[in-house]
Amino acid sequence: MPGGKTVALKYECQGDQVVSLRLSGDFFFHPEEGLEQLEEFMLRERLWASPDAEAAIVRFLEERGLRPIGFGPADLAYLLRGLRC
């Protein structure tokens, strides 16, 4: 990521379905429990199949007052585009 931060997206598949995903790396998220909410949202909404994952992530973060530090919605959208089972 820009600024030297690392963000990784780990996911698990069962057949052709993504059943879990987790973000990890050397970033911060405020408040911390919001990271799990974001992961659940990305999985529930199947954002890897969304034509505008970045906009969906922006809305989700803004509506809940969540703030990633070290990455942004565009970075997550980029990681999600490569997600395949």
N, C-alpha and C positions, 0 to 999 in steps of 0.2 A: 504494500500500500504506500501511497505518498507519505513522506515523513518517516519512513523506515519501520512502520508498524507491521506486524504479521497478523493476518486473519485467515483461519482455515475453516472450511466447512466439511464436517464429517457427517456421513449419512449412512443409513442401513436400509437395505431393500429386502423385501420378501417377494420373490417372483419379479414382476415388473412394477411393483408398488413401493414407493418410498414410505417407510414406516417410522423413521426417526431421523432427526438431524440436530446437530450441535455446532455452535460456533466456538472456536477457541483461538487463542493467540495472545499477543502482548498489548491488548487494548483495555480500555475501561468502559464501563456502561453505568449510567446513572439514571435512576437507582438500579442497583445490582440485580434485583429480582425482575426487572424489566427485560433482561436478556432472555430469560426463560419464556416470558410472554411473547417476545419477538420470534423465538424459535418455533413455538407452538403455532403462532399466526402463519409463519411461512409454510409450515407443514400442512396445516388445516386448509389454507387457501391454495395450496399447490402452486406457489409462486414461480417455480421453475417452468411452468407451462403458461404463465401469464404474458400477454403481449406488452405489459408495462409494469413489471415487478417493481421498478424503482419508485414510481408514483404511489403504488400501494404501500410500500414500506414508508415513504415520506408521510403519507396520511396516518398510518398506524402510529408512528413515532410522535407526530404532532398531537394527535388526539389524546394520547396518554401522557404527554410531557416527558417522554423518554429521550435520552441523549447518549448516543455512542460517541466515544472519544478515541480517535485513532482510525476510524473508518466511517464511511457514509453509505447512504442508500444505494448510490451508484456502484460502490464496491460490492455490496451484497448482491445486487442484481447481476453483476458480472459473474460472480461465483455460482449463482443459481442457474445461469444459462448453460453451464457445463454439466449440470446434474443429470445423470442417466442411470437407470438400473440395468 
